């Protein structure tokens, strides 16, 4: 499950996740696009915002990166 799918499974918008993390919604959009590797502190904040473990969030970050590199 990539980050977008994880967020949607939690029935949250990018704006809601961003507000919980204390960042702009564009930052969440960039994370979901998989354009860069987030810092560990960002993964922790994202996991907390989504109500999942850091491990689950990190797996979603990896899935997002793989999806970006290998388009369907």
C-alpha positions, 0 to 999 in steps of 0.5 A: 500500500503506497502513501496515498492508499494508506491516507485514503484508507484512513479516510483523510485528506492531504490537508488533514494530514498536513494540519496534523503534521504541522506542514503545508498540504503541498508537502504531503502531496510531494510525499505521495508523489514519491519524489524524494526520501523523507527524513526519519522525523517526517516519517514519524510525524506522518505515522502519527498523523495517520495513526499507524506504526512507523514501520507501516508508514515506512513500508508505504514510503517504500511502496510509493517510491517503487510505484514512482520508479516502475509505472503501471 
